[in-house]
Amino acid sequence: MRNKAPGRGRESGQVILIAVLAMTVLLGFTAMAHLQNSSDAMALAGVQELPYNVPAAKQKAQDWAANNGISSDQIKTIEARTTLFPNDTLYVELEKDFGWMFGRALGKTTTPVGAVAAAQTGSLAGGFGAMPWALLQHESPCLDSNGDAIFNQDCVVKVGAGSSAITGWYGALDYDGIGGGSNEYQENVIDGTTIDSYCVVTEPSPNCDTSVVPTLDGNKVGGTGHGIDTRLAAEPTTGCNTNGNSIDDFDEVFAPNPAGSPTYVVRCPDSPRLIIIPIVITNPKANPGDPNVVKDITITGWTLAYLKGYTCVGAANCTSAKGHWEVSITIVDAVYSQTAGFLAAFNPKGIIVRRLIE
């Protein structure tokens, strides 16, 4: 007859107890994660209607909950709050009793588990992803008489074409103000990144370096064409080539907005054809030679655009400083959800951004 080893039963009991505790904690974390994901989704669903329609925002959040297994008794709070603009934020708080199925032996039955989320509607205020081109007020056919973008219109950005009315304006920007000429300009076209962070002059944002950008002169020999070619060589973007033509088409990058306003939502945020272009005014700097020469500009707004392509105008090709580039774009009225860059106060004329802030 074999004797049971002393303490083995006690050790087995401890192992079972630890396993029960681990399983309980794991299920608790799973429940909290599910509740947090639900509150996030409810806030994002409802914030589409803000800042103008608070009742509709609450209803959309409730509808999402009802369609995804969140009962009304789990909803503690759905309310519009003000962050930077009246009623620009939807706050959601959920709470659910978590049943300790494996914890009853430890004296646990239920514990309330909560989650909160806040989604804000605002406007893009940072220059991340911006092209080194600009739409000049009172000069660009992309803008109306007030200097606002004309949405859903095809137009061109002229690069290397001197303005007939403004001395020293050639349509290109030196974002970092450190020179670099055509090489730096070309890199900006390719990746849209800058060292400095820019914001609209009337809407200063956290971490904004400046609203003033130096200009570049000359026709940018090679920089525009090579930059755009390299940029577009990244397409087709994964998930954005539904028709198989190896191009991110407009209706693959943008989709109709179910909320109606703005007209579109960005479906393919990583597409190289999705670009951000600043709207600017000139800053003449007096100098002995010509008091009207433009050396820098001030950003007054941003607009989203779809990059269609480019052509050389006025010469067989844009080499040897002959001819200029015309970059074909479509100005797009679209919401850019969860975008990188700064989130500023809501501006109906700006690039609308909706994202979680809590």
N, C-alpha and C positions, 0 to 999 in steps of 0.2 A: 504494500500500500504506500502510495507516494503522498507525502505531506505537502500542502500548499505553502509556498514560500512566504515568509512573514512580510507584510507590507505590500504584497503584489496587488491585492484587492484595493487597497487605499490608492496605489499609484494609478490603477485603471480608472478609479473614480475621478481622480484629479484630471486625467487625460480627457475624460468625457466632459467634465465641467469646463475645461479650457476650450474644447471643441464647441460646446454650446455657446459660450461667451463669444468666441470668434464668429460663429454663424450669426449670432444676434447682432453684433456690431456691423457685419457685412451687409445684412439685410437693412439695417438702419441707414447706413450710408447710401445704399441703393435707393431707398425710399426718399431720402433727402435730395439725391441727384435727380430723380424723376420729378420731384416737386419743383426743384429749381429750374429744370428745363421747361417745365410747363409754364411757370411764371414768366420766364424770359419770352417764350413764344406768345403768350397772351399780351404782354406789353408791346412787342413788336407788331402784332396783328392790329392792335387798337391805335397805336401811335400814328398810323397812316392818315387818320382823320384829324389829327391835331396840326395846328393850334385852333382851327376854326369851328370844329364840330365835336364838342365834348361828348354829348349823348351818343353819337355814332361811334366814337372811340371806345366808350365803355361797352356798347353793344357788341362791337367786333371782338373785344377781348372775351366777353361772356360767350359769344358764339363759338370761339375757338375752344374754350373750356368745355362747353357742352358736346362738341363734336369729338373731343379727345379724352373723354372719361373723367373729367374733373367736375365733381358735383357742386351744386350751388352752396352747400354747407361747408365746403372747403375754401370758399372764397371769402377772405376777411375784408379786403379792401381793393377797390378799383377806383382810382380818382385821378383827375388831371391836376398837375402841379406846375408851378412856374420855376424854371431854371434861369433862362436868359431872356425869354419872351413869354408873355401871358399864355398860360395853358399849352406850353410846348412839351410837357413831359407827362407820360402816363405811368402811374405808380400802381403796381400790383402786389398784393400780399396774399399768400395762400397758407393754410394750416390744415393738417390732417393728423388724426390719431393713428399712431403707428402701433399695431398689435404685436406684442412680444411673444410670438408663437413658441420660440425656443427659450423664452426667459421666465416662464411662469414658475419653473422650479426654483428660480432665484427671487421670486416675489414680485416680478414685473408683469404687468398686464398691458396697459397702454400708456403711451407718452406722446404729447403733441409734437409734431415735426413741422417746422415752418420754412418758408422761402419768400424772398422779396425780389422784385426786379423793377427797374425804371428804364424806360426807353424815351429818348428825346428826339424831337424834330428840330433841325437847325439848318444852317447853311455852311457850305465849305468855306473855310477861311484860311487854309494853309496852301502852300504852293507845291506840295508833293505831287509828282506826276505831271507837272505843268510843262508844256512845250516852250522852247525859247522863242516863241512868236507872240504877237500881240494883236488885239483888235483895238485900233485907235479910234476914240470917239470923234465923230464928225468927218472921219476919213474912210471908215470901213463899211462896205455894203452889208456886213453881217449885223450891224447895229442900227437902231432907229434914231430919231432926232434927239431922244433923251439919253442916248448912250447905252440903252438896254439891248441885250441880245434878241435877235429876231428868230424865234424858235422854228424848227423844222424847215429852215431855208438853206438851200445850197448856196455856197459862196466860196470865195478864195481868200487866203492870207498871202499877201505879197511879201516876198523876202528878196532883198537886194534891189528893190525898185525905190529910188528916192522919191519922197513926196513932193508934189508940185507946189505945195503951200508951206511946207515945214522943212527948213534946212537941217540936214543931218539925220533924218529919219529913214531907216532902211528896213524896218520891220522885224529886226532880230534883237534878241536880248542877251546880255552878259550877266546871267543870274548871280554868279558869285562875285562879280566885280573884280576878278583877279587877272583879267586878260585871258590868255589862252587861245584867243582868236578862233579860227575855223575848227581846230581840233576839239576845243572845249565845247563849242557850239554843237558840233556833230554828236558828241557824247550825250549832251542834253537831249537832243532829238531821239537818240537811241533808247535811253533809259528813263528820261524824265526826272532824274534826281538832281538835287542841288545841295550844296553845303549849308547855305542859309535857308531859313524858313520864312516865307512871305505871307502877308495877310492883306486884306482889303483895308484901305486907309481909314475908312470910317468905322471899321469893326476890328479893333485890335484884339488879338487872342493870346492866350497863354503861350509862352515860348516863341512868340513871333519876333523875328529879328528886325524886319523892316517892311515898308510898303513901296519903297523906291528901288528901281532896278536900272542899272546902267544899260545904255544901248550899244549895239555893235554896228559898225558901218561896213560898207562893201557888199558885194553880191553873194558872198559865202560860196565861192567856187568849190564844188564837190560836196561841201558839208551838208547841204539840204538833201540832195539826191542820195548820197551814200548813207546818210543818217536814216532817211525814211526806208531805203532798201533794206538796211540791216535791221531796223525795227520790225518791218513787216516779214522778215525772214523767220520770225518766231511763230508765225501762224502756219497751220491752223491751231488755235488754242484748244486744249483738251475740253471736250464737252460743248464746243461752240461751232463745230463743223457738221451740223446735222444733215446737210445736203451733199456732203462729200466732195465739194469743189475746192477744198484746201484753202478757202478764204473765209474769214470771219465776216459774214454778210451783216448788213444793218439789222435785219430781223433776227439774227442770231446773237448779236451783241445787246440789243434792246428788245424789250417786250412791252406790249400795251399794259398800262397800269390799271388794275381793276378798280382802284379808287378814283380814277378819272383825272386827277390832277396831282402832280405833273402828268404829262401825256404818257411817258414811258417809265419803266424801271430798268436798271442795268441788270441784264441777264448774265453777262459775261465780263466781270470786272477785270479780268487779267488779259483781255484782248489788247494787242498793240494798236488796234484801230480806235480804241477808246482813249480820247485825249482831253486834257484840260488846258484851256487857253485863257490868259488874263485879258480883261478889258482895261484899257489904260488911258490916261491923259498925259500930255507932254509937260515937261518942266524945263522951259528955256533957261539957259544959264548965260548971263551976260559975259561977254569977253571982248577984248579990243577989236578982234577981227570981224566978228559977226554976232551981235547980241541975241540973235534968234536961233542960233545953232542948238539943237537938242542933244544933250548928253545923257539924260536919264528920263525915266517916266515914272508915274505913280499908278499903282494898281487900284482900280475902283470897283472891280468885280471879277468873277470867274464865270466861265461857261463851259459846259460839256459839249463835246463835238465828236463826230464820227469821221475818221481820216479816210478819205476816198483815194487820194493819190496826189501826184504832182506833175507839172509840166514846165518846160522852159519856154519863156515868152520873149520875143524880140531878137532871137538868134537861133542858129541851128542847134546849138547846145550851149549850156551856161558855162563856158570856159573862157579864160583870158579876160575876165571881167566884162564879158558881153552878155546882154540879156539879163533876165531876172526869173526867179522861180515863182510860180503860183501854186500854192498848196490847196487842193480842193477838199472842202470839209462840208459837213452838214451839222448845223447847230441843233442841239437836241435838248428838249425840255424833259428832263429825266431826274428821278430820285436815285441817289447813289448810296445805297444802304451799306452800313458797316465799313465805309471807306476809311483809308488811312488819311492822315492830315487832321487839321484842327476843326473842331465843331464850334461854330460861332452862333450868334443869335439868329433866329429865323428871319430870312429875307425872301419874300416871294419872288424876287427877281434874281436870286442867286441859285447856286447848285444845291438842291435840297438833299440833306443828309439825315438819315434816320438810323440811330444805333443805340445799343444798350449803354447806359452810363452807370448802372448799378446792378 
